[in-house]
Amino acid sequence: MKYTLISPEGVRVRFDSLKDVANRIGGKYQSVANMLSGHAYTYKNWWSTRPEAVIARKKRIKAFVNIYTLERDVSGHQSHFAKKHEVALVHTNRLINGKAVCVNGWVLEETYNIIQEMGGMTCLLSL
C-alpha cells in the first residue's frame, strides 16, 4: 500500500511502506501509524493527507513577512516561528489572533498584502 504525506516544505511525498515513512521522518513506527490511521494530523512537521487534516493544516499554517528585510517565512507551529526569529510566543499569538499588527518587524502575509494595496510602508508608519 502506498502512503502520501505532506512534507514540512509543503510538498506531497509518496512512500511504499510505513517503515519507509518512519525512516524518512526519523520517528517511531507506531507514531507514524497513528498519523496515517487518523488519530493524529501531524507528526514532526509532516502532515496527513486525510480531509480533516487538510482543513486543520489550512487553519494552522501561517505565512509571515518581515517588513524590513521582506523575508517570508511559512510556519506550521507558532512556537517554531517564535524560536526561530526570537519573538516571544505571546507576541506571536497576538499577531495571529489580530490583537497586534506588527511584532519585531513581522506581520502576517495577509496584512502585508493589504498594506501594499493601500500604498505601501507609509500606511504602516501611520498606524
C-alpha contacts under 8 A as a table, 3 or more apart, distances in Angstrom:
res1	aa1	res2	aa2	distance
1	M	16	D	6.29
1	M	17	S	6.61
2	K	14	R	6.63
2	K	15	F	5.59
2	K	16	D	4.70
2	K	17	S	6.41
3	Y	14	R	5.55
3	Y	15	F	5.05
3	Y	16	D	6.37
3	Y	17	S	6.93
3	Y	18	L	7.73
3	Y	36	L	7.95
4	T	12	R	6.51
4	T	13	V	5.55
4	T	14	R	4.41
4	T	15	F	6.25
4	T	48	S	7.50
4	T	49	T	6.67
5	L	12	R	5.63
5	L	13	V	5.45
5	L	14	R	6.58
5	L	46	W	6.65
5	L	47	W	5.79
5	L	48	S	5.21
5	L	49	T	5.81
6	I	9	E	7.85
6	I	10	G	5.65
6	I	11	V	5.45
6	I	12	R	4.47
6	I	13	V	6.15
6	I	46	W	5.67
6	I	47	W	4.93
6	I	48	S	6.39
6	I	49	T	6.79
7	S	10	G	5.20
7	S	11	V	5.32
7	S	12	R	6.27
7	S	13	V	6.76
7	S	45	N	7.08
7	S	46	W	4.90
7	S	47	W	6.62
8	P	11	V	7.50
8	P	45	N	5.25
8	P	46	W	5.51
8	P	47	W	7.68
15	F	18	L	7.58
15	F	20	D	6.28
15	F	21	V	6.20
16	D	20	D	6.60
17	S	20	D	5.27
17	S	21	V	6.57
18	L	21	V	5.01
18	L	22	A	6.15
18	L	29	Y	6.80
18	L	32	V	7.07
18	L	33	A	6.99
19	K	22	A	5.05
19	K	23	N	6.06
19	K	29	Y	6.54
20	D	23	N	5.16
20	D	24	R	6.06
21	V	24	R	5.21
21	V	25	I	6.05
21	V	32	V	7.18
22	A	25	I	5.31
22	A	26	G	5.64
22	A	27	G	5.14
22	A	28	K	5.88
22	A	29	Y	5.44
22	A	32	V	6.27
23	N	26	G	5.06
23	N	27	G	6.81
25	I	44	K	7.29
25	I	46	W	7.84
27	G	31	S	7.13
27	G	32	V	7.22
27	G	44	K	7.87
28	K	31	S	5.35
28	K	32	V	6.42
29	Y	32	V	5.27
29	Y	33	A	6.19
30	Q	33	A	4.95
30	Q	34	N	6.16
31	S	34	N	5.09
31	S	35	M	6.40
31	S	43	Y	7.44
32	V	35	M	5.15
32	V	36	L	6.25
32	V	43	Y	7.20
33	A	36	L	5.14
33	A	37	S	6.01
34	N	37	S	5.21
34	N	38	G	6.36
34	N	39	H	5.21
34	N	40	A	6.01
35	M	38	G	5.38
35	M	39	H	5.65
35	M	40	A	4.44
35	M	41	Y	5.72
35	M	42	T	6.42
35	M	43	Y	6.89
35	M	48	S	6.46
36	L	39	H	7.61
36	L	40	A	7.63
36	L	48	S	6.36
37	S	40	A	7.79
38	G	41	Y	6.61
38	G	48	S	7.91
38	G	50	R	7.22
40	A	43	Y	7.50
41	Y	47	W	5.91
41	Y	48	S	5.41
41	Y	50	R	7.95
41	Y	52	E	7.88
41	Y	53	A	5.12
41	Y	56	A	7.91
42	T	45	N	6.14
42	T	46	W	5.51
42	T	47	W	4.49
42	T	48	S	6.16
42	T	53	A	7.83
43	Y	46	W	5.28
43	Y	47	W	6.64
45	N	76	G	7.32
47	W	53	A	7.13
47	W	57	R	7.67
48	S	53	A	5.90
48	S	54	V	7.42
49	T	53	A	6.23
49	T	54	V	6.08
50	R	53	A	5.25
50	R	54	V	6.31
51	P	54	V	5.13
51	P	55	I	6.44
52	E	55	I	5.27
52	E	56	A	6.29
53	A	56	A	4.97
53	A	57	R	5.94
54	V	57	R	5.03
54	V	58	K	6.32
55	I	58	K	5.30
55	I	59	K	6.55
56	A	59	K	5.19
56	A	60	R	6.11
57	R	60	R	5.02
57	R	61	I	5.76
57	R	76	G	7.63
58	K	61	I	5.69
59	K	62	K	7.88
60	R	76	G	5.89
60	R	77	H	7.27
61	I	74	V	6.97
61	I	75	S	5.71
61	I	76	G	4.35
61	I	77	H	7.24
62	K	74	V	5.79
62	K	75	S	5.52
62	K	76	G	6.42
62	K	108	L	7.38
62	K	109	E	7.97
63	A	72	R	7.02
63	A	73	D	5.71
63	A	74	V	4.28
63	A	75	S	6.29
63	A	108	L	6.04
63	A	109	E	5.41
64	F	72	R	5.73
64	F	73	D	5.22
64	F	74	V	6.24
64	F	75	S	7.89
64	F	106	W	6.30
64	F	107	V	5.60
64	F	108	L	4.51
64	F	109	E	5.07
65	V	70	L	5.99
65	V	71	E	5.66
65	V	72	R	4.55
65	V	73	D	6.43
65	V	106	W	5.56
65	V	107	V	5.49
65	V	108	L	6.16
65	V	109	E	5.62
65	V	112	Y	6.96
66	N	69	T	5.67
66	N	70	L	4.96
66	N	71	E	5.22
66	N	72	R	6.56
66	N	105	G	5.29
66	N	106	W	4.39
66	N	107	V	6.40
67	I	70	L	5.25
67	I	71	E	7.69
67	I	105	G	5.53
67	I	106	W	6.30
67	I	107	V	7.21
67	I	112	Y	7.87
68	Y	105	G	6.35
75	S	78	Q	6.85
75	S	80	H	7.16
75	S	81	F	6.07
76	G	80	H	7.84
77	H	80	H	5.42
77	H	81	F	6.67
78	Q	81	F	5.26
78	Q	82	A	6.16
78	Q	89	L	7.03
78	Q	92	T	6.67
78	Q	93	N	7.28
79	S	82	A	4.97
79	S	83	K	6.15
79	S	89	L	6.14
80	H	83	K	5.28
80	H	84	K	6.02
81	F	84	K	5.16
81	F	85	H	6.14
81	F	87	V	7.79
82	A	85	H	5.54
82	A	86	E	5.54
82	A	87	V	4.65
82	A	88	A	5.88
82	A	89	L	5.51
82	A	92	T	6.52
83	K	86	E	5.08
83	K	87	V	6.62
83	K	88	A	7.85
84	K	87	V	7.96
87	V	91	H	6.81
87	V	92	T	6.79
87	V	103	V	7.77
87	V	104	N	7.29
88	A	91	H	5.32
88	A	92	T	6.42
89	L	92	T	4.97
89	L	93	N	6.20
90	V	93	N	5.19
90	V	94	R	6.30
91	H	94	R	4.97
91	H	95	L	6.18
91	H	100	A	7.79
91	H	103	V	6.74
92	T	95	L	5.06
92	T	96	I	6.32
92	T	103	V	7.50
93	N	96	I	5.13
93	N	97	N	5.99
94	R	97	N	5.16
94	R	98	G	6.05
94	R	99	K	4.89
94	R	100	A	5.42
95	L	98	G	5.37
95	L	99	K	6.03
95	L	100	A	4.79
95	L	101	V	6.07
95	L	102	C	6.84
95	L	103	V	7.02
95	L	107	V	7.17
95	L	108	L	7.30
96	I	99	K	7.71
96	I	100	A	7.98
96	I	108	L	7.24
97	N	100	A	7.79
98	G	101	V	6.72
100	A	103	V	7.19
101	V	107	V	6.27
101	V	108	L	7.97
101	V	111	T	7.63
102	C	105	G	5.89
102	C	106	W	5.53
102	C	107	V	4.97
103	V	106	W	5.20
103	V	107	V	6.75
107	V	111	T	6.34
107	V	112	Y	6.39
108	L	111	T	5.20
108	L	112	Y	6.28
109	E	112	Y	4.90
109	E	113	N	6.17
110	E	113	N	5.18
110	E	114	I	6.37
111	T	114	I	5.14
111	T	115	I	6.18
112	Y	115	I	5.04
112	Y	116	Q	6.24
113	N	116	Q	5.12
113	N	117	E	6.31
114	I	117	E	5.10
114	I	118	M	6.26
115	I	118	M	5.14
115	I	119	G	6.43
115	I	120	G	5.44
115	I	121	M	6.94
115	I	123	C	6.49
115	I	124	L	6.76
116	Q	119	G	5.41
116	Q	120	G	4.30
116	Q	121	M	7.30
117	E	120	G	6.89
118	M	123	C	6.76
119	G	122	T	6.78
119	G	123	C	6.12
120	G	123	C	5.91
120	G	124	L	7.31
121	M	124	L	5.05
121	M	125	L	6.30
122	T	125	L	5.09
122	T	126	S	6.43
123	C	126	S	5.38
123	C	127	L	6.98
124	L	127	L	5.45
